[in-house]
Amino acid sequence: MDQAGFVKDVTIPDDTVLAANTDFTKTWRLKNTGQTTWTSDYEVVFSSGNAMGGSATNKLEATVKPGETIDISLDL
């Protein structure tokens, strides 16, 4: 079973105020809480809200075994 858990914001904590039209990179740490190893065939997919110019999908750049974490960064 595939499953992910949010660990923490690595950059730009929630409710951080930035000037309008400021480009930034947001990084989240996710943990593979499932039973399947994630590979570069896996993607993080935007699901709702304001995408702030970010990509709709982003492939993982590493293999993540169950119990391991990965930092996912998006340019917004």
N, C-alpha and C positions, 0 to 999 in steps of 0.2 A: 504494500500500500504506500502511495506517495503522500507525504504530509510535511508541512513546513511550520516552524514556529518563529515568531518575532523574538529576537534577543534584545537588540537595542538600536537606537540611532547612533551611528558612528560620527556623523557630521550633521550640522544644522538641526538642532533639536526642534521638536514640535513647538509651534507658537513663536519661533524666531521671526523677527521683523526685518525684512530686507527692503532696500529701495526698489521702487518699480523698475521693471526691465533689467534687473540685475541677474546675470547668468551665474549659476552656482552648480556645484556637484553635490548631490545628496547620496549618502551611503548608509545602508541598513545592514545589520548583521542578522542573518537568518540561520536557523538550525534545522538540519534534516531530522525531523522527529518521526519519520516513517520507517519503513522496512526495506526500501529500495535505494540503491546507490544512484545519485544524480550524476548525469554525464553532460557533456557539451551538447547533447541532443535536447536537453531540458531548457526551458525558457521561463523568465519572469514576465508576466503578462499584466498590462494595465487593465484594471477592471471598471473603475468608476471615479467620478470626481473631475478635477481639473488636471489635465496631463501636463500643464505648464511647459508645453513644447517638447516634452520627453517622448521617447520612442514608445510605440505600442507594445513591442516585444523586445526582449533582450536575452540572448543565449548566455548560459552559464559558461564561464571560462575555465572551470576546473571540475574535477570529479569530487563529489561530496558523499562520503559514506554515512550511513545512519549514525546519528550522534555527533557528527562533525558540524562545524559552522562554515559559512562563507559570507564575505562582504560583497554586497551588490551595490554598484554605484551607477547613477544616472545623471547625465548632464541635463539640467533644467533651466 
